[in-house]
C-alpha cells in the first residue's frame, strides 16, 4: 500500500468530507481515507496495482471538487 496526500478545494462541511470519502472509497484498491477539512487535505492509502494518483484525482473531480497541484 502507498499513501498520497492531495490538496482538495471546494469542501466546506462534514457532508463534503463524507462525499469525498465515499468517492474515493468507490475506487478499487483504496484502503484508508482521512480528510482534514480545515487544511483542505486528503490522505489516501491505496494499492498501486489497482489504483494510481490520476484515478484518485479523477474520482474527486467527478464529484465536483478540485484537486490542486
Number of C-alpha atoms within 10 A of each C-alpha: 12 11 16 13 14 20 16 22 16 12 21 11 11 11 10 16 18 13 17 23 18 15 17 24 18 11 16 14 17 21 15 14 18 14 22 13 17 9 10 17 18 20 15 23 17 24 15 13 9 11 14 16 15 8 14 22 18 16 19 20 16 10 14 14 18 17 18 11 6
